[in-house]
Amino acid sequence: STPRRSRRRKSIAITYEPGQEHGAEQGVSEPQRPRWEPRDWQQQLEHIREMRRSRDAPVDEMGVQKCFDSSAPPEVMRYQVLLSLMLSSQTKDQVTSAAMLRLRQHGLTVDSILQMDDETLGQIIYPVGFWRNKVKYIKQTTAILKQKYGGDIPRTVEELVQLPGVGPKMAHLAMNIAWDSVSGIAVDTHVHRITNRLKWVKEETRYPEETRVALEEWLPRDLWREINWLLVGFGQQTCLPVNPRCSECLNQDICPAAKR
């Protein structure tokens, strides 16, 4: 038997092949090799959509797409989207939403944040996870937005991930929510956990960024926008990190990880 390839992947950069981010998949004729796809994935997806129909998970009521002031000027809205994504890392939606509400009561703009001292900002965003680091990142990123982007946020993933405190998942979500552009799949802990449980990745992945690359290889592009929202809510309500509610899950018969 052939020796197995080492499981450790090289660290995955976020750079794209030239032209990949602008729909280069249209009109390129390459010999079609049969694409790998997971067993039963379409049925599993339909079941998850069914379980998510009531849209009553924390992500639906308090997720980032609900945190910004939709009556603000577009660049202020985009800034608020980015800020709520920065706050949301390793923080429950309820806590992020409350912190965003408090920030907005102080007038949440690039200038108002730059004028605010660190201590005040810390008091407002507490108790989001790692709030001390986030005060630092928010101030640094906001200064860069003011100097380099005229107070708006960048419109590419490559530039977004250069900002202090902004990772790939946040960048893809920012592209989606702030710029209405699908640049990639946003993979957080829920998406990472659930796609590994469902075996939607060829080999088990260790990091969300690895999972993103693995999913983008086979998941049809028209599902990329929906998948984060679907799986995050599913992970908050049913496919929990510890003691998943398999007995209540419509996929219990076709899930490789189901506790039967």
C-alpha positions in Angstrom: 0.0 0.0 0.0 1.2 3.5 -0.7 2.5 5.4 2.3 -0.1 7.9 3.5 0.7 11.6 2.9 1.5 13.5 6.1 -1.7 14.9 7.6 0.0 18.2 8.3 -0.8 20.7 5.7 1.5 23.6 5.0 0.1 26.8 6.4 -2.5 28.0 4.1 -2.1 31.5 2.8 -5.1 33.5 1.8 -3.8 34.7 -1.4 -5.8 33.7 -4.4 -4.7 32.5 -7.8 -4.6 35.5 -10.2 -8.1 36.3 -11.3 -9.7 33.8 -9.0 -11.6 36.3 -7.0 -13.3 37.8 -10.0 -15.4 34.9 -11.2 -12.6 33.5 -13.3 -14.5 30.2 -13.2 -16.7 31.3 -16.0 -15.6 30.6 -19.6 -12.4 28.6 -18.6 -12.5 25.3 -20.3 -10.5 22.7 -18.4 -10.8 19.0 -18.7 -13.4 18.0 -16.1 -12.2 15.5 -13.6 -14.8 14.0 -11.4 -15.1 16.3 -8.4 -15.1 14.9 -4.9 -18.2 15.6 -2.9 -19.4 14.3 0.4 -22.1 11.6 0.6 -25.6 12.8 1.3 -24.6 16.4 1.5 -27.6 17.7 -0.4 -30.0 15.9 1.8 -28.1 17.0 4.9 -28.2 20.6 3.7 -32.0 20.4 3.0 -32.5 19.1 6.5 -30.5 21.9 8.1 -32.4 24.4 6.1 -35.6 22.8 7.4 -34.3 23.0 11.0 -33.3 26.6 10.5 -36.6 27.7 9.0 -37.8 29.6 12.1 -34.7 31.8 12.1 -34.7 32.1 15.9 -31.1 31.3 16.8 -29.0 34.0 18.5 -27.2 34.7 15.2 -30.5 35.5 13.6 -31.6 38.0 16.2 -28.3 39.4 17.3 -25.7 38.5 14.6 -23.4 41.0 12.9 -26.0 41.7 10.2 -28.3 43.1 12.9 -25.7 45.1 14.8 -25.1 48.1 12.6 -27.2 51.3 12.1 -28.9 50.7 8.8 -29.9 54.4 8.6 -26.2 55.6 8.8 -24.2 56.7 5.7 -22.9 53.7 3.8 -19.3 54.1 4.9 -20.4 54.4 8.6 -22.5 51.2 8.2 -19.5 49.4 6.7 -17.3 50.5 9.6 -19.9 49.3 12.1 -20.1 45.9 10.4 -16.3 45.6 10.6 -16.3 46.6 14.2 -19.0 44.2 15.2 -17.0 41.4 13.5 -13.9 42.4 15.5 -15.9 42.3 18.7 -17.6 39.0 17.8 -14.5 36.9 17.8 -14.8 34.3 20.7 -17.8 36.2 22.0 -21.5 35.1 22.2 -23.8 37.0 19.8 -25.8 38.4 22.7 -22.7 40.0 24.2 -21.5 41.4 20.9 -24.9 42.8 20.2 -25.1 44.6 23.6 -21.6 46.0 23.2 -22.5 47.4 19.7 -25.7 48.9 21.1 -23.7 50.7 23.8 -21.1 51.9 21.2 -23.8 53.2 18.9 -25.2 55.3 21.8 -21.9 57.1 21.8 -22.2 57.7 18.0 -20.2 54.9 16.4 -18.0 56.5 13.7 -14.3 56.4 12.8 -13.9 59.9 14.3 -15.8 59.2 17.5 -13.7 56.1 18.2 -10.4 57.9 17.5 -11.4 60.6 20.0 -12.4 58.1 22.7 -9.7 57.2 25.2 -8.8 53.5 25.6 -10.3 53.2 29.1 -13.7 54.5 28.0 -13.7 52.2 25.0 -12.8 49.2 27.2 -15.6 50.0 29.6 -18.1 50.2 26.8 -17.1 46.9 25.1 -16.6 44.9 28.3 -17.4 41.9 28.7 -16.6 40.8 25.1 -13.9 38.2 25.0 -10.3 39.5 25.0 -11.6 43.1 25.4 -8.2 44.6 26.2 -6.7 43.3 23.0 -9.7 44.4 21.1 -9.5 48.0 22.4 -5.9 48.0 21.0 -6.9 46.5 17.6 -10.0 48.7 17.2 -7.9 51.8 17.8 -5.1 50.7 15.4 -7.5 49.6 12.7 -9.6 52.7 12.9 -6.5 54.9 12.6 -5.5 53.0 9.4 -9.0 53.3 8.0 -8.9 57.1 8.5 -5.4 57.5 7.1 -5.4 55.0 4.2 -9.1 54.5 3.2 -10.7 57.9 3.9 -12.7 56.5 6.8 -14.2 53.6 4.8 -13.2 49.9 5.0 -11.1 48.1 2.3 -13.1 46.2 -0.3 -10.8 43.2 -0.8 -10.1 40.2 1.5 -6.3 40.7 1.0 -6.5 44.3 2.4 -9.0 43.4 5.2 -6.8 40.7 6.7 -3.9 43.2 6.9 -5.9 45.2 9.5 -5.0 44.5 13.2 -7.5 42.1 14.7 -9.1 41.1 11.5 -8.9 37.4 10.4 -10.0 35.5 7.3 -13.5 34.7 8.6 -14.2 38.3 9.5 -12.8 39.4 6.1 -15.2 37.1 4.1 -18.1 38.1 6.3 -17.3 41.8 5.9 -17.1 41.4 2.1 -20.5 39.7 2.2 -22.4 42.0 4.7 -20.6 45.4 4.0 -19.9 45.1 0.3 -22.6 42.5 -0.7 -19.8 40.5 -2.4 -19.2 36.8 -2.0 -15.4 36.4 -1.7 -15.2 33.0 0.1 -16.9 30.9 2.8 -16.7 32.4 6.3 -15.7 29.6 8.6 -16.0 30.1 12.3 -15.9 27.4 15.1 -19.5 26.3 14.3 -18.9 25.8 10.6 -15.5 24.2 11.3 -17.0 21.7 13.8 -20.2 20.8 11.9 -18.5 20.3 8.5 -16.0 18.0 10.1 -18.8 16.1 11.8 -20.8 15.7 8.6 -17.5 14.8 6.7 -18.0 17.7 4.3 -14.2 17.8 4.2 -12.2 15.0 2.5 -9.8 14.6 5.4 -10.4 16.0 8.9 -9.2 19.6 9.2 -7.6 21.2 12.2 -8.1 24.9 11.6 -11.0 27.0 10.2 -8.8 28.3 7.4 -8.1 24.8 6.3 -11.8 24.0 6.4 -12.6 27.0 4.2 -10.2 25.9 1.5 -11.5 22.3 1.7 -15.2 23.5 1.4 -14.5 25.9 -1.4 -13.0 23.0 -3.5 -16.4 21.3 -3.9 -19.3 23.4 -2.4 -21.2 25.2 -5.3 -20.4 28.9 -5.2 -24.1 29.9 -5.0 -24.2 28.3 -1.5 -21.2 30.2 -0.1 -23.2 33.1 1.2 -25.8 31.1 2.9 -23.7 28.4 4.5 -22.2 30.5 7.4 -25.5 31.7 8.6 -27.2 28.3 8.2 -24.5 26.4 10.1 -23.9 29.0 12.8 -27.5 28.9 13.9 -27.6 25.1 13.6 -24.5 24.9 15.8 -26.1 27.3 18.4 -29.3 25.3 18.7 -28.8 21.7 17.7 -25.3 20.6 16.7 -23.8 21.9 20.0 -20.0 21.7 20.7 -20.6 19.4 23.7 -23.6 17.0 23.9 -25.1 17.7 20.4 -28.9 17.2 20.3 -28.7 14.3 17.8 -32.1 12.9 18.9 -33.7 16.2 17.7 -31.7 16.4 14.5 -33.2 15.5 11.1 -29.8 14.3 10.0 -29.5 11.7 12.7 -29.8 8.8 10.3 -27.3 10.2 7.7 -24.8 11.9 9.9 -21.4 10.1 10.4 -21.0 11.7 13.8 -24.6 11.1 15.2 -24.9 9.6 18.6 -27.6 7.0 18.0 
